[in-house]
Amino acid sequence: MSKQEQVNLIKEDFINCQKVLVAIGDETRQAILLVLMETDCQTGLRVGEITEQTHLSRPAVSHHLKILRDAGIIEMRKEATKNFYYINLRTKIGLLKTLVLDIEELMHDFY
């Protein structure tokens, strides 16, 4: 693959990662993700549990969870009237890995 093709691929990677990068760039959302990482991926946490662990207001947690869901980083599982939020390893967070690998490959060609 030519250098220009690699750069074009990375440009496409950046476009694909835009929502993910914006979502994880916020300190509050990082704190929520860290809390979710400490729980079982199958179980997940409810908004109230995330609120307790992050010391954020319930509306703030809900707002940030929506952004993380819209970016495809977390998912929600419904159980009757309860919503459980969790990180799914097959979500869009994997796009970041692709971006980094493509950049590494391009930079490897320089050195």
Backbone as a printed PyTorch tensor [residue, N CA C, xyz], in Angstrom:
tensor([[[  0.8470,  -1.1790,   0.0000],
         [  0.0000,   0.0000,   0.0000],
         [  0.8920,   1.2420,   0.0000]],

        [[  0.5450,   2.1890,  -0.8350],
         [  1.3480,   3.4080,  -0.9220],
         [  1.1290,   4.2790,   0.3080]],

        [[  2.0490,   5.2220,   0.4910],
         [  1.9590,   6.1490,   1.6290],
         [  0.6460,   6.9290,   1.5640]],

        [[  0.2670,   7.3860,   0.3830],
         [ -0.9700,   8.1590,   0.2260],
         [ -2.1930,   7.3050,   0.5480]],

        [[ -2.1720,   6.0470,   0.1680],
         [ -3.2790,   5.1430,   0.4890],
         [ -3.3780,   4.9290,   2.0020]],

        [[ -2.2200,   4.8200,   2.6510],
         [ -2.2030,   4.6670,   4.1070],
         [ -2.7700,   5.9090,   4.7880]],

        [[ -2.3660,   7.0810,   4.3190],
         [ -2.8730,   8.3400,   4.8860],
         [ -4.3830,   8.4380,   4.6720]],

        [[ -4.8590,   8.0590,   3.5000],
         [ -6.3010,   8.0810,   3.2270],
         [ -7.0480,   7.1110,   4.1380]],

        [[ -6.4490,   5.9590,   4.4080],
         [ -7.0460,   4.9820,   5.3100],
         [ -7.1370,   5.5470,   6.7320]],

        [[ -6.0800,   6.2100,   7.1600],
         [ -6.0700,   6.8210,   8.4980],
         [ -7.0960,   7.9420,   8.5750]],

        [[ -7.2240,   8.7070,   7.5110],
         [ -8.2290,   9.7750,   7.4600],
         [ -9.6300,   9.1720,   7.6400]],

        [[ -9.8750,   8.0630,   6.9780],
         [-11.1490,   7.3580,   7.1050],
         [-11.3380,   6.8310,   8.5320]],

        [[-10.2460,   6.3060,   9.1180],
         [-10.2850,   5.8290,  10.5100],
         [-10.6860,   6.9530,  11.4560]],

        [[-10.1040,   8.1340,  11.2580],
         [-10.4330,   9.2820,  12.1110],
         [-11.9160,   9.6370,  11.9960]],

        [[-12.4300,   9.6180,  10.7860],
         [-13.8510,   9.9250,  10.5680],
         [-14.7150,   8.8980,  11.2990]],

        [[-14.3380,   7.6140,  11.1810],
         [-15.0980,   6.5520,  11.8390],
         [-15.0330,   6.6470,  13.3660]],

        [[-13.9440,   7.2040,  13.8800],
         [-13.7180,   7.2730,  15.3330],
         [-14.1920,   8.5750,  15.9590]],

        [[-14.6650,   9.5050,  15.1580],
         [-14.9740,  10.8340,  15.6630],
         [-15.8900,  10.8250,  16.8920]],

        [[-17.0160,  10.1300,  16.8210],
         [-17.9530,  10.1010,  17.9540],
         [-17.3190,   9.4500,  19.1840]],

        [[-16.5340,   8.3960,  18.9490],
         [-15.8910,   7.6970,  20.0570],
         [-14.8660,   8.6090,  20.7240]],

        [[-14.0610,   9.3010,  19.9250],
         [-13.0420,  10.1870,  20.4720],
         [-13.6600,  11.3210,  21.2850]],

        [[-14.7370,  11.8950,  20.7720],
         [-15.4200,  12.9730,  21.4970],
         [-16.0040,  12.4280,  22.7990]],

        [[-16.6320,  11.2600,  22.7240],
         [-17.2740,  10.6890,  23.9130],
         [-16.2670,  10.3540,  25.0060]],

        [[-15.1340,   9.7720,  24.6520],
         [-14.1760,   9.3860,  25.6880],
         [-13.2390,  10.5230,  26.0770]],

        [[-13.3360,  11.6370,  25.3890],
         [-12.4870,  12.7820,  25.7030],
         [-12.9330,  13.5630,  26.9220]],

        [[-14.1290,  13.2790,  27.4070],
         [-14.6830,  13.9940,  28.5510],
         [-14.3260,  13.2570,  29.8430]],

        [[-13.8190,  13.9990,  30.8170],
         [-13.3900,  13.4190,  32.1000],
         [-14.5220,  12.7080,  32.8470]],

        [[-15.6980,  13.2740,  32.7970],
         [-16.8460,  12.6690,  33.4800],
         [-17.1930,  11.3330,  32.8450]],

        [[-17.1960,  11.2920,  31.5190],
         [-17.5040,  10.0350,  30.8390],
         [-16.3990,   9.0050,  31.0660]],

        [[-15.1700,   9.4740,  31.2050],
         [-14.0740,   8.5580,  31.5320],
         [-14.3150,   7.9240,  32.8960]],

        [[-14.7770,   8.7270,  33.8460],
         [-15.0680,   8.2110,  35.1900],
         [-16.1800,   7.1650,  35.1380]],

        [[-17.2030,   7.4140,  34.3400],
         [-18.3000,   6.4520,  34.1890],
         [-17.7920,   5.1680,  33.5510]],

        [[-16.9630,   5.3010,  32.5360],
         [-16.4040,   4.1090,  31.8860],
         [-15.5630,   3.2910,  32.8520]],

        [[-14.7900,   3.9680,  33.6790],
         [-13.9700,   3.2490,  34.6620],
         [-14.8430,   2.4800,  35.6500]],

        [[-15.9420,   3.0820,  36.0680],
         [-16.8760,   2.3990,  36.9670],
         [-17.4640,   1.1750,  36.2620]],

        [[-17.8510,   1.3450,  35.0010],
         [-18.4230,   0.2210,  34.2480],
         [-17.3950,  -0.8830,  34.0040]],

        [[-16.1310,  -0.5160,  33.8860],
         [-15.0740,  -1.5070,  33.6670],
         [-14.8580,  -2.3850,  34.8960]],

        [[-15.2290,  -1.8700,  36.0500],
         [-15.0400,  -2.6130,  37.2950],
         [-16.1560,  -3.6110,  37.5610]],

        [[-17.1800,  -3.6110,  36.7120],
         [-18.3170,  -4.5070,  36.9250],
         [-18.3100,  -5.6240,  35.8890]],

        [[-19.0860,  -6.6370,  36.1530],
         [-19.2360,  -7.7520,  35.2320],
         [-19.9190,  -7.2630,  33.9580]],

        [[-19.3200,  -7.5480,  32.8170],
         [-19.8620,  -7.0900,  31.5380],
         [-21.2720,  -7.6180,  31.2800]],

        [[-21.5910,  -8.7990,  31.7720],
         [-22.9120,  -9.3730,  31.5320],
         [-23.9830,  -8.7270,  32.4060]],

        [[-23.6040,  -8.3030,  33.6080],
         [-24.5690,  -7.7680,  34.5470],
         [-24.8590,  -6.2980,  34.2700]],

        [[-23.8350,  -5.4830,  34.2610],
         [-24.0050,  -4.0580,  34.0660],
         [-24.4380,  -3.3560,  35.3450]],

        [[-24.5980,  -2.0540,  35.2470],
         [-25.0020,  -1.2370,  36.3960],
         [-26.1890,  -0.3640,  36.0190]],

        [[-26.9800,  -0.0580,  37.0340],
         [-28.1050,   0.8560,  36.8480],
         [-27.6240,   2.2810,  37.0900]],

        [[-28.4000,   3.2510,  36.6510],
         [-28.0340,   4.6630,  36.7870],
         [-27.7610,   5.0090,  38.2440]],

        [[-28.5980,   4.5310,  39.1510],
         [-28.4120,   4.8260,  40.5780],
         [-27.0870,   4.3170,  41.1110]],

        [[-26.6800,   3.1330,  40.6570],
         [-25.4070,   2.5630,  41.1010],
         [-24.2290,   3.3750,  40.5630]],

        [[-24.3520,   3.8160,  39.3230],
         [-23.2920,   4.6520,  38.7250],
         [-23.2330,   5.9890,  39.4440]],

        [[-24.4080,   6.5430,  39.7830],
         [-24.5000,   7.8070,  40.5190],
         [-23.7640,   7.7000,  41.8510]],

        [[-24.0040,   6.6150,  42.5790],
         [-23.3500,   6.4210,  43.8740],
         [-21.8290,   6.3680,  43.7480]],

        [[-21.3550,   5.6730,  42.7370],
         [-19.9180,   5.4670,  42.5970],
         [-19.1780,   6.6670,  42.0080]],

        [[-19.8850,   7.5020,  41.2640],
         [-19.2270,   8.6560,  40.6370],
         [-19.5140,   9.9640,  41.3660]],

        [[-20.5020,   9.9540,  42.2740],
         [-20.9200,  11.1530,  43.0130],
         [-21.4290,  12.2460,  42.0740]],

        [[-21.9930,  11.8260,  40.9420],
         [-22.6300,  12.7550,  40.0090],
         [-24.1340,  12.7230,  40.2510]],

        [[-24.8280,  13.7250,  39.7570],
         [-26.2870,  13.7070,  39.8850],
         [-26.8540,  12.6740,  38.9040]],

        [[-28.0420,  12.2110,  39.2160],
         [-28.7080,  11.2240,  38.3520],
         [-28.9070,  11.7680,  36.9260]],

        [[-29.3850,  13.0210,  36.7680],
         [-29.5320,  13.5610,  35.4080],
         [-28.1950,  13.6490,  34.6600]],

        [[-27.1280,  13.9860,  35.3820],
         [-25.8050,  14.0770,  34.7420],
         [-25.3570,  12.7030,  34.2510]],

        [[-25.5430,  11.6830,  35.0790],
         [-25.1660,  10.3230,  34.6770],
         [-25.9760,   9.9010,  33.4560]],

        [[-27.2800,  10.1440,  33.4810],
         [-28.1370,   9.7820,  32.3490],
         [-27.6940,  10.4870,  31.0670]],

        [[-27.3710,  11.7580,  31.1850],
         [-26.9020,  12.5410,  30.0380],
         [-25.6280,  11.9290,  29.4440]],

        [[-24.6690,  11.6300,  30.2880],
         [-23.3910,  11.0900,  29.8040],
         [-23.5440,   9.6570,  29.2890]],

        [[-24.4290,   8.8860,  29.8950],
         [-24.6890,   7.5330,  29.3850],
         [-25.2810,   7.5900,  27.9800]],

        [[-26.1340,   8.5690,  27.7350],
         [-26.7230,   8.7170,  26.3950],
         [-25.6360,   9.0030,  25.3630]],

        [[-24.7130,   9.8680,  25.6990],
         [-23.6200,  10.1930,  24.7790],
         [-22.7660,   8.9550,  24.5140]],

        [[-22.4620,   8.1990,  25.5630],
         [-21.6640,   6.9820,  25.3990],
         [-22.4130,   5.9300,  24.5830]],

        [[-23.7160,   5.8340,  24.7760],
         [-24.5270,   4.8970,  23.9770],
         [-24.5860,   5.3360,  22.5230]],

        [[-24.8070,   6.6330,  22.2870],
         [-24.8750,   7.1480,  20.9140],
         [-23.5650,   6.9370,  20.1620]],

        [[-22.4610,   6.9650,  20.9020],
         [-21.1480,   6.7490,  20.2860],
         [-20.8690,   5.2570,  20.0750]],

        [[-21.7220,   4.4020,  20.6230],
         [-21.5550,   2.9620,  20.4450],
         [-20.5380,   2.3350,  21.3840]],

        [[-20.2410,   3.0080,  22.4830],
         [-19.2320,   2.5110,  23.4250],
         [-19.8620,   1.6000,  24.4730]],

        [[-21.0510,   1.9700,  24.9270],
         [-21.7370,   1.1360,  25.9170],
         [-23.0780,   0.6980,  25.3490]],

        [[-23.6360,  -0.2980,  25.9970],
         [-24.9460,  -0.7920,  25.6100],
         [-25.8280,  -0.8720,  26.8360]],

        [[-27.1210,  -1.0440,  26.5910],
         [-28.0800,  -1.1190,  27.6810],
         [-28.8930,  -2.4050,  27.5320]],

        [[-29.1120,  -3.0380,  28.6730],
         [-29.9410,  -4.2420,  28.7150],
         [-31.1300,  -3.9400,  29.6060]],

        [[-32.3270,  -4.2370,  29.0950],
         [-33.5580,  -3.9990,  29.8650],
         [-33.9670,  -5.2800,  30.5750]],

        [[-34.3680,  -5.1170,  31.8240],
         [-34.9440,  -6.2030,  32.6070],
         [-36.1810,  -5.6390,  33.2670]],

        [[-37.3370,  -5.9480,  32.7250],
         [-38.6040,  -5.3710,  33.1740],
         [-38.5110,  -3.8450,  33.0670]],

        [[-38.5480,  -3.1380,  34.1930],
         [-38.4740,  -1.6740,  34.1480],
         [-37.0670,  -1.1580,  34.4590]],

        [[-36.1210,  -2.0810,  34.6220],
         [-34.7580,  -1.6900,  34.9810],
         [-33.8480,  -1.7040,  33.7580]],

        [[-32.9790,  -0.6910,  33.6790],
         [-31.9830,  -0.6060,  32.6050],
         [-30.5940,  -0.8150,  33.1910]],

        [[-29.8380,  -1.7000,  32.5740],
         [-28.4730,  -1.9870,  33.0130],
         [-27.5070,  -1.5760,  31.9080]],

        [[-26.5060,  -0.7860,  32.2620],
         [-25.5270,  -0.2820,  31.3050],
         [-24.2220,  -1.0480,  31.4570]],

        [[-23.6050,  -1.3630,  30.3180],
         [-22.3620,  -2.1320,  30.3330],
         [-21.5370,  -1.8370,  29.0870]],

        [[-20.2650,  -2.1410,  29.1790],
         [-19.3620,  -2.0030,  28.0340],
         [-19.3400,  -3.3440,  27.3200]],

        [[-19.5740,  -3.3010,  26.0370],
         [-19.5080,  -4.5060,  25.2240],
         [-18.2020,  -4.4390,  24.4340]],

        [[-17.3820,  -5.4640,  24.5410],
         [-16.0750,  -5.4490,  23.8840],
         [-16.1730,  -5.3660,  22.3660]],

        [[-17.3350,  -5.6690,  21.8300],
         [-17.4980,  -5.6220,  20.3700],
         [-18.0850,  -4.2910,  19.9060]],

        [[-18.0620,  -3.2920,  20.7580],
         [-18.6270,  -1.9940,  20.3860],
         [-17.6320,  -1.2010,  19.5460]],

        [[-17.9680,   0.0210,  19.2900],
         [-17.1580,   0.8870,  18.4310],
         [-15.8050,   1.2470,  19.0300]],

        [[-15.5740,   0.9030,  20.2770],
         [-14.2750,   1.1890,  20.8960],
         [-13.1710,   0.4750,  20.1090]],

        [[-13.5190,  -0.6180,  19.4370],
         [-12.5670,  -1.3490,  18.6050],
         [-12.0520,  -0.5230,  17.4350]],

        [[-12.8010,   0.4930,  17.0320],
         [-12.3460,   1.3700,  15.9470],
         [-11.0590,   2.0930,  16.3350]],

        [[-10.9140,   2.3850,  17.6190],
         [ -9.7030,   3.0640,  18.0880],
         [ -8.4760,   2.1830,  17.8800]],

        [[ -8.6450,   0.8960,  18.1080],
         [ -7.5440,  -0.0410,  17.9050],
         [ -7.1190,  -0.0400,  16.4390]],

        [[ -8.0860,  -0.0560,  15.5520],
         [ -7.7960,  -0.0110,  14.1170],
         [ -7.0430,   1.2640,  13.7620]],

        [[ -7.4980,   2.3920,  14.2970],
         [ -6.8440,   3.6700,  14.0390],
         [ -5.3870,   3.6310,  14.4800]],

        [[ -5.1520,   3.1820,  15.7030],
         [ -3.7890,   3.1410,  16.2420],
         [ -2.9110,   2.1890,  15.4230]],

        [[ -3.4360,   1.0330,  15.0600],
         [ -2.6590,   0.0740,  14.2700],
         [ -2.3010,   0.6400,  12.8950]],

        [[ -3.2460,   1.3390,  12.2700],
         [ -2.9670,   1.9400,  10.9580],
         [ -1.9160,   3.0510,  11.0650]],

        [[ -1.9760,   3.8370,  12.1310],
         [ -0.9710,   4.8850,  12.3430],
         [  0.3890,   4.2520,  12.5950]],

        [[  0.4240,   3.1990,  13.4220],
         [  1.6870,   2.5090,  13.6940],
         [  2.3020,   1.9650,  12.4140]],

        [[  1.4680,   1.4070,  11.5570],
         [  1.9780,   0.8490,  10.3000],
         [  2.5800,   1.9370,   9.4190]],

        [[  1.9050,   3.0710,   9.3410],
         [  2.4340,   4.1850,   8.5530],
         [  3.7400,   4.7040,   9.1530]],

        [[  3.7560,   4.8660,  10.4740],
         [  4.9640,   5.3880,  11.1190],
         [  6.1170,   4.3930,  11.0300]],

        [[  5.8200,   3.1120,  11.0470],
         [  6.8440,   2.0800,  10.9160],
         [  7.5690,   2.2070,   9.5840]],

        [[  6.8360,   2.6030,   8.5640],
         [  7.4360,   2.7740,   7.2440],
         [  8.4110,   3.9480,   7.1980]],

        [[  8.2460,   4.8930,   8.1020],
         [  9.1340,   6.0580,   8.1460],
         [ 10.4610,   5.7410,   8.8350]],

        [[ 10.4450,   4.7560,   9.7530],
         [ 11.6210,   4.4970,  10.5670],
         [ 12.2110,   3.1510,  10.2640]]])
